[in-house]
């Protein structure tokens, strides 16, 4: 793979990591109360 002088590939990868982290944290924040609600 040729070297990406613009850094676009790195930015896309970082954006993907950021989006993944946001989705994961949201699913955890929303999922834990939903999982616990039957027991409360």
Buried (B, 14 or more C-beta within 10 A) or exposed (E): EEEEEEEEEEEEEEEEEEEEEEEEEEEEEEEEEEEEEEEE
